[in-house]
Amino acid sequence: MEHSPAWLINSLIYLSAAVIAVPLSRALGLGSIIGYLAAGIAIGPWGLGLVSNVEDILHFAEFGVVLMLFLVGLELEPRRLWSLRRPIFVWGSAQVLGCTALLYLAGLAAGVGWKVSLVAALGLALSSTAISLQVMGERNLLPTPSGQAGFSILLFQDVAAIPILALLPLLGVIALPDAGAATPSAWLEALKIMAVIGGIVLGGRLLIRPLLRWIAKSKTPEIFTAASLLLVVAIAALMQLVGLSMALGAFLAGVLLAESEYRRELETDIEPFKGLLLGLFFIAVGMSIDFGVLLKSPGQMALIVLAFLSIKGVVIWRLAKMMGVPLQERPVFTLLLAQGGEFAFVVFQAAAGARVFSAETASLLIGAVAISMLLSPLLLVAIDKLLLPRWATRHTPQLAEISEQQQAPIIIAGFGRYGQIIGRMLSAQGLAATVLDHDADMIEAARSFGYKVFYGDATRLDLLRTAGAATAKVLVIAVDDTEQSLAIVDLAREHFPQLELVARARDVTHWNALRDRGVTRVERELFEASLRSARTVLEVLGYPPHEARVHALRFRRHNIALFEQMYPHHKDRAKVIAVIKHGRQQLEAQMAQERAEAQARRASGQERPPGWDG
């Protein structure tokens, strides 16, 4: 290994750490981000010490954030972005200014100098775009009101980082007699910034699309992938050249290409690189946590983290309420925006370089931000397990459980889409049924349409007795949850043996579990609908309706027979696979023979071909 290149050894370390830590973290229910951060801590200077050049890795890994914002931009067409202008500039500025003001006052109250307080407040007011968008993507929150609001604020923060960084050299000088005067170099910088942004906008409209079209015509997938990466790298380099946010430039390019015919291909090509680099970014954040500063002043570090998370949390919670973010979504929304962000690393390092405050103060603040980013996914897990389950039922209608004894011959457990169809058909035949469901919102909706549905959990013996299970003839088990379905079967088999059970199976495993319990009247919920769709496809392709129906019925009989053959072996996976393969080969051979015979009859003029209109 001593002659191996450094990049090869580092790659081995990063990949090994990620492959071990991330699956373990997800298995513990902590999410992938915690896994990456833990991997970084383990291999960093304060862990096993396998990697030392943390700052270089962090700068390289920030490109993962750039790629992520490019992909986010591809999802936003210019018209949609324009519709977000109010939340971006109104709510975004309210969050940054509100958090900065309170954090600044808190610093002054703690006896910290005004310059240190101001820069610390500006840096701590920013949030982690990488973690926030990653969590929103995993939870499918981006299309929701809270996701759109959070994204708008994060986008404004990326813009706000530019003037914050521009302010630092001014704060670094002792006397500022001419600070307000616009120097020629300042005007030149402003012109360069406008020229680069204008170039990206015009290039996106006039040059990039024809270039991608020309590259696509080469029919070389790897070159198109290279061109996709080149596009993002070039725009990021241009933005960095004039001192702007690389991520903001990539986002702008993505928006300009959102209406392009190559949008999906760009997404497909860049997605794997984004995932790997984002993972490397989180690993680098874990490595960058300076535990030396933490061990030197743990109380001060804990106070800083607790103070800025609390202050930001109060501002953001209030802002979320004003923005109309639903109550159930506010805890996650608040936590994602309350944590520190990756731009704070840049702000505090630049502030130390401009001598606004000491390198030790910068390390303390950077450590506080990194710890907040580490705590954030852990707090999300706590919110998911402790807070949200209680809030989920906070505004749910409170309904009285079924209490009057029922006498109907049929009981339907579960009145979702599946149970409703059964209930409607029985009602049309004049047959009475007692319907049980424990989803209060669904019951309220069903009652508004005139259905009589009782509130009750069919897995409870006392409620089944009240529903009339002792005298009923049929129990239809139409609940969505597999475990609940099997619990109801066990209860009915033990206490109401006279009941005939008709059950809904979600999948093959559920079907087998029901059969193990002696339930023979089992229907797979999607089977018949899928057969109808297959018949429709055959008819669209020109098969006469009667022929399509015959093929569907034949397949149905074969599939049911195959299930019966599989059932005795369903605990032996190898045997099940062998039965399925043999059955499929049999069916394909039979169908091929029938097609050949039909083709021979058509050739002899005895039968018209499918779709022949004479």
Secondary structure, 3 states (H helix, E strand, C coil): CCCCCHHHHHHHHHHHHHHHHHHHHHHCCCCHHHHHHHHHHHHCCCCCCCCCCHHHHHHHHCHHHHHHHHHHHHCCCHHHHHHCHHHHHHHHHHHHHHHHHHHHHHHHHCCCCHHHHHHHHHHHCCCCHHHHHHHHHHCCCCCCHHHHHHHHHHHHHHHHHHHHHHHHHHHHCCCCCCCCCCCHHHHHHHHHHHHHHHHHHHHHHHHHHHHHHHHHCCCCHHHHHHHHHHHHHHHHHHHHHCCCCHHHHHHHHHHHCCCCCCHHHHHHHHHHHHHHHHHHHHHHHHHHCCHHHHHHCHHHHHHHHHHHHHHHHHHHHHHHHHHCCCHHHHHHHHHHHHCCCHHHHHHHHHHHHCCCCCHHHHHHHHHHHHHHHHHHHHHHHHHHHHHHHHHHCCCCCCCCECCCCCCCCEEEECCCHHHHHHHHHHHHCCCCEEEEECCHHHHHHHHHCCCCCEECCCCCHHHHHHCCCCCCCEEEECCCCHHHHHHHHHHHHHHCCCCEEEEEECCHHHHHHHHHCCCCEEEECCHHHHHHHHHHHHHHCCCCHHHHHHHHHHHHHHHHHHHHHHHHHCCCHHHHHHHHHHHHHHHHHHHHHHHHHHHHHHHCCCCCCCCCCC
